[in-house]
Amino acid sequence: LPGTRSGAALRLGYHFDEAFLGERIKIYHDLTAFPSLQTPRQLIVLTDFGVRSSLTKSMFSDLRAEFNYDHAPAPGALKFTSKYLVGVGWNF
């Protein structure tokens, strides 16, 4: 496709979570970075962190923030984006 880029990149990341109050509340953080092997300044970073709380044995609520950075975004796109999410889910 015209205007697309391709190249090799590393994928570096980690996941952290910690439970409190007997697994009732959990905090977590994920980070993934994609540095270009050709041009190390070209970097994409995806990260999120949040708090998950059990409402019942199988139902939970989740409060999360997501942040993304792209050194060279597509035309019209932002280098830095953020989202704040509130959710309810079920474990089954």
NORKAVEN-V302567 format. One line per field, one symbol per residue. psi: psi as a letter, one per 20 degrees, with the letter a starting at -180 (. if undefined). burial: + if it has 9 or more other ideal C-beta (glycine too) atoms within 8 Angstrom, else -. Layout:
psi: ???
burial: ???
//
This chain:
psi: qpjqqqrqqqoprrppqpqrlljhppqqpqppqnpphgnhhoppppqqqappppgahiqrqpoqpppqpohmrqpiqqhpqqqpqprprpp.
burial: --------+---------+-----++++++++++++-----+++++++++++++----++++-++++++-+-------------+-------
//
